[in-house]
Amino acid sequence: MARPSFDASRTSDEIFEEYISVPTCWKRQNRRHNGNRLLGAARIIISLLAPSIFLTPAQAEKPVNGTVKSQQTAKEDGTGSSARKDGWISCTSTLPLQSRSSEKATTQNKEQYHDVTFWNCSGSYDLTITRGNYQCMYGPGNEKVSVPVGTAYQINLDDRNSGFDCNNADKSVTWNIQASGGPKTTAQWLHSKYQENAGTWQTSIVDSNTGSPGEVSGATCNYSDCLNKWVDTGSGRPLVVISFQ
């Protein structure tokens, strides 16, 4: 018996009568064929979804280009610390500075984080600090930040110590500092391995115009004077404070 064919001119009753006369084996064959199609589609969907379902948290966090490290990867390559959000620091207490600087971050020469505070708590002018040139940095900090009189603002720097051009090379960030209604000056953060104590990473804040209202009045690196001087900062998470008059 031939399979029933579709004819738009037939009534639904005629189609039904012809259908129920079809041998049962054909009906089973059609059901089996449709079931195989559904099973095949389900297998395709599962194969597409399986990688994302069974990813570990570390795999899920790591992007394709590898520019952002997961927590697991960071621990494995020695960069266990992570960048912090920039923010305001209280002028009435040094506790936030002390607690932030106490964190240890063993970098194994791949990268190092630095906390830099623009301390305008005793300043004479509102300041606009604009980032200029920088070298060998993953994170050179804010492009621009305003620091009013009586406030302090901390940024995070993330240096790069890998690759042919930056491995053991000097790291630097330059800032152009404009006092509102006052002078304009330039300060530079330098991190180098080839200064007074060769072979040890050291930091200095370099500024040739200092001491006048609206200008840099001092700088410390891990609580030691580093304004136009070098201070060892090769371990932990260096804390730099740049003060303004």
C-alpha positions in Angstrom: 0.0 0.0 0.0 1.3 3.4 -0.9 1.9 6.0 1.7 -0.9 8.6 2.1 -0.1 11.8 0.2 -1.2 15.3 1.0 -4.0 16.8 -1.1 -5.3 20.2 -0.2 -8.6 19.5 -1.8 -9.4 16.6 0.5 -11.5 17.0 3.7 -10.0 16.3 7.1 -12.3 13.3 7.5 -10.9 11.8 4.2 -7.4 12.4 5.4 -8.1 10.8 8.8 -9.8 7.7 7.2 -6.8 7.2 4.9 -4.3 7.7 7.9 -5.9 5.1 10.1 -5.7 2.6 7.2 -1.9 3.0 7.0 -0.1 -0.1 8.3 1.1 0.2 11.9 4.8 -0.5 10.9 4.8 2.7 8.8 3.5 4.7 11.8 6.2 3.2 14.0 8.8 4.0 11.4 7.7 7.6 11.3 7.8 7.9 15.1 11.2 6.3 15.2 12.5 8.7 12.6 11.2 11.7 14.4 12.6 10.4 17.7 16.1 10.0 16.1 16.0 13.6 14.9 15.1 14.9 18.3 17.9 12.8 19.9 20.4 14.1 17.4 19.4 17.7 18.1 19.7 17.2 21.9 23.2 15.8 21.5 24.3 18.8 19.5 22.9 21.2 22.1 24.6 19.3 25.0 28.0 19.3 23.1 27.8 23.1 22.7 26.8 23.8 26.3 29.1 21.3 28.0 32.3 23.4 28.0 30.7 26.4 29.7 28.8 24.2 32.2 31.9 22.3 33.4 34.4 25.2 33.5 36.2 25.7 36.8 35.9 29.2 38.4 39.5 30.0 37.4 38.8 29.0 33.7 35.7 31.0 33.6 37.5 34.2 34.9 40.3 34.0 32.4 39.6 35.8 29.1 40.7 34.5 25.7 43.4 37.1 25.4 44.9 36.3 28.8 45.1 40.0 29.9 43.2 39.4 33.1 44.4 36.9 35.6 42.1 34.7 37.7 42.8 34.3 41.4 44.2 30.8 40.8 46.5 32.0 38.0 47.7 35.0 40.1 48.7 32.7 42.9 50.5 30.3 40.5 52.6 33.0 38.8 53.4 34.9 42.0 51.1 38.0 41.6 48.7 37.0 44.4 47.8 40.6 45.2 45.3 42.5 43.0 44.7 46.1 42.0 42.5 48.1 44.4 40.0 50.8 43.5 41.2 54.3 43.7 39.7 56.4 46.5 39.9 59.1 49.1 42.1 58.8 52.2 41.2 60.5 55.5 43.4 63.4 56.5 42.7 62.9 60.2 44.2 59.4 60.5 47.2 57.6 59.0 45.6 54.2 59.7 44.3 53.6 56.2 47.8 54.3 54.9 49.4 51.9 57.3 46.9 49.1 56.8 47.2 49.3 53.0 51.0 49.3 53.0 51.2 46.3 55.3 49.9 43.9 52.7 52.6 41.7 51.2 52.6 40.9 47.5 55.4 38.6 46.3 55.7 39.4 42.6 58.6 37.1 41.5 59.7 39.9 39.1 56.5 39.7 36.9 54.7 42.8 38.2 54.3 44.9 41.4 51.5 47.1 42.7 52.2 50.5 44.2 49.8 52.7 46.2 50.4 56.4 45.5 48.6 59.1 47.6 48.4 62.7 46.6 48.3 64.3 50.0 46.8 67.8 49.8 45.6 67.9 53.4 47.7 71.0 54.3 47.9 72.4 50.8 47.2 76.0 49.6 45.4 75.3 46.3 43.0 72.9 44.8 44.9 70.6 42.5 44.2 69.1 39.1 46.6 66.2 38.4 46.9 64.9 34.9 48.8 61.8 33.9 51.5 62.3 31.3 54.0 59.8 29.8 54.5 56.4 31.4 56.8 53.5 30.8 56.5 49.7 31.4 53.2 49.9 33.2 50.2 47.6 33.1 48.2 50.2 35.1 49.5 53.7 35.0 46.7 55.1 37.2 44.0 57.7 36.5 44.3 60.0 33.5 43.1 63.0 35.6 42.1 63.5 39.3 41.1 66.6 41.2 42.3 66.9 44.8 40.8 69.9 46.7 42.5 71.5 49.7 42.0 69.4 52.8 41.8 66.1 51.0 44.0 63.1 50.0 43.4 60.8 47.1 45.1 57.4 46.6 45.7 55.7 43.2 46.9 52.3 42.3 49.9 51.7 40.0 50.7 48.3 38.4 54.1 48.0 36.9 55.1 45.6 34.2 58.4 43.6 34.5 58.1 41.1 31.7 58.8 41.0 28.0 62.0 42.0 26.1 61.4 45.7 26.5 60.4 45.8 30.2 62.1 43.0 32.0 64.2 44.7 34.7 63.8 48.0 32.9 62.9 51.3 34.6 59.2 52.0 35.3 57.9 55.5 35.4 54.8 57.7 35.5 54.8 61.5 35.0 52.1 63.8 36.3 51.4 67.4 35.3 50.1 69.2 38.4 48.1 72.4 38.1 47.2 74.4 41.2 43.9 76.3 40.7 45.0 80.0 40.5 48.6 78.9 41.3 51.7 77.4 39.8 52.1 74.4 37.5 54.6 71.7 38.2 55.6 68.2 37.0 56.4 65.3 39.3 57.6 61.8 38.2 57.4 58.4 39.9 60.4 56.3 39.1 61.0 52.6 40.0 64.4 51.4 39.0 66.9 48.6 39.7 70.0 50.4 38.7 70.4 53.3 41.1 72.2 53.7 44.4 71.7 50.1 45.5 72.2 48.3 42.2 70.2 45.0 41.9 67.5 46.1 44.3 64.3 47.8 43.2 64.1 51.4 44.4 61.6 54.2 44.1 62.0 58.0 43.9 59.7 61.0 43.3 61.5 63.4 41.1 60.5 67.1 41.0 62.8 70.0 40.5 60.2 72.7 41.5 59.3 72.2 45.2 58.7 74.1 48.4 56.3 76.9 47.1 52.5 77.0 47.7 50.8 74.7 45.2 54.0 72.6 44.7 55.3 69.4 46.1 56.6 69.8 49.6 57.7 66.3 50.3 57.4 62.6 49.3 57.9 59.4 51.2 58.2 55.8 50.0 57.4 53.2 52.7 57.7 56.1 55.2 61.2 57.1 54.1 62.0 60.4 52.4 62.2 59.7 48.6 61.8 63.2 47.2 64.7 63.3 44.7 66.2 60.4 46.7 66.1 56.6 46.3 64.4 54.2 48.7 64.4 50.4 48.6 60.9 49.2 47.6 61.6 45.8 46.1 59.3 43.7 48.4 55.7 44.0 49.6 53.4 46.6 48.2 55.2 50.0 48.3 53.3 53.0 49.7 54.2 56.4 48.2 52.8 59.6 49.6 53.3 62.9 47.7 52.5 66.0 49.9 51.7 69.5 48.7 52.3 72.9 50.3 
